[in-house]
């Protein structure tokens, strides 16, 4: 069987760039359908976080009853921190949350490197700060950005791209 090694791979696995990310005009495949994929990925993650938060709330409610309310403040803190921890962990681990992975979206540093946990936390904290403060209107920035970057992407120095399977 003949190997086709001269074909470019659209996989992000080993994809990195030197100065600027892939250009939307010369490599549109990285950006096509990105907004709806990212939105659906977020909805999947929101369902996962909600289900896990419900289980966590139930566990802390029972623990609070057994300790006559002493653990309820800790439970409230855990419920507030959990969504940030969820997104930070998955973005720092592989550049995508389970919902993003399902829709083949990956978050990268502006220079093409994978995110570390500090940058993943910055991205997540900016998201959870800017979106509620503006009622979600801040996400409209992505409609006018050529690379479909949101404000929290710009401030954190990140870029969302479609992840493609390796070429056969």
N, C-alpha and C positions, 0 to 999 in steps of 0.2 A: 504494500500500500504506500502511496506517495504522500509525503508530508508537505503541507503548504506553509512553510515558514516565512515566506515573503509577504504574507497578508498582515496588515496591521490588526492588532487586537484592541477591541473596545472594552476590555476588562479593566477595572480599576485596581485589580490586585497588585500589580507592579507599576501602575501608572503614576508618574510624578512629573512635574514640570519644573523648569528652572526659574522663570521669572513670572509669567502670568499664566493663569489657568487656560484650559481649552477655550478657543474662541467660538462663540455661538454660531457665527456664520460659516466657519470652516469645519467645525465639528458639532453640528446641531444635535446629533444623537445623544449627547450628554445632557441636553436640556429639554428635549421634546417631552411634553406631558409631565414635566417635573412638578408643577404646582398641584395638579390633581393627585398625583402619586404621593406627594408629600402630605397633602391634606388627608387622604384616605389612610395613610400610614399613621398620622397623628390620631385619627379616630380609633384605629385598632389599639394603639398604645393607651388612649384614654379609657377604653373599655377594660384593658388589662389592669391598668392602675386602679380603676374604680373597683374592680372585683377584688384585687389584692387589698385595697384600702378597706373594703367592707369586711374582709376576713380579719384584718388587723384591728379594726374598730370593735368587732365582736370579741376578739381575744382580750383587748384592753378593757372592754366593758365588763366582761366576766372577772378579769383580774382586779378591776376597780371595785366591784361588788365584794369580792373576797377580802380585799384590803380596806373595806369601808371608805372607798373613795380616794385613797392615797395615791393610787397609780393612774387616776384619770388625767391629771396634768401631764404626766409623761406620755400617756396615750395621745393626747391632743398634739403634743410636740411631734411625736412619731408620725402621726397622720399628716402633719404639715410638711415634714421633711421627706417623707417617702417618695412623692412624685419627682422631686429634685434628685434624690439619690438614684431612682430608677433610670432617669434620662442620663444622668452623669455617668453611671456605671456602664450602660450599654454604648453610649457615644464614645467614651474613653477606651472601652474594650475593643470595639471593632468599627467604630464610625457610624453605626446604625442601631437604632432600637429595633425590637422585633417587628413592629409595624412598618418601619422604614425598610427593613430587610425583605418583608413580604412584598413590597412594591418596588424593590430593587433601587432604593435610594441610599446614597451614602454621603456623609458629611466629611469634608476634608479641610485641612488648614489651607489658607489662601495659596501657600507655596506648594501644595500637593501632598504634603506629608500627612500621615494619619494623626488624628487628634490624641493628645495626652489627656490625662484626667483633669488637669487644671484648666485646660482650654474647654474641655467638655463641660466642666462646672460653670465656667464663664458663659458659655453659650446658653446653658440651661437657665442660669440665674437671670441673664438678660431677657430670655424669653418670658419667664414667669414674672418679671418685673414690668416689661414694656407692654405686653399684651393686655393684662388686666387694667393697667392704668389708662389705656386708650380705648378700651372696649373692643379690642381686636382690630381697630382701624389701622394700626401701625403695620399690619400685614399687607396692606395695599401697596406698600413700597415695592413689593415683589412684582407687581403688575407693570411697573415702569422700569425695572432693572433688566438690562440685557441678559444677565445670567440668572435671573429670577431669584436674586438674593433678598432676604428680608432684612429689616433693620437690625435685628439681633445677629444675623449672619455678618453684616457689615461691621458692626461694633466689635464682634468677637474675632473677626478676621477669618471667617470660615466660608465655605462654599458647598452647597448641596449639588450633587451630580447623580445622574442615573448610573446604576451599576449594571453592566452587561455581562452575560456569560462569556467565557473565553471562546474565541473562534475555533471551529472544528477544522 
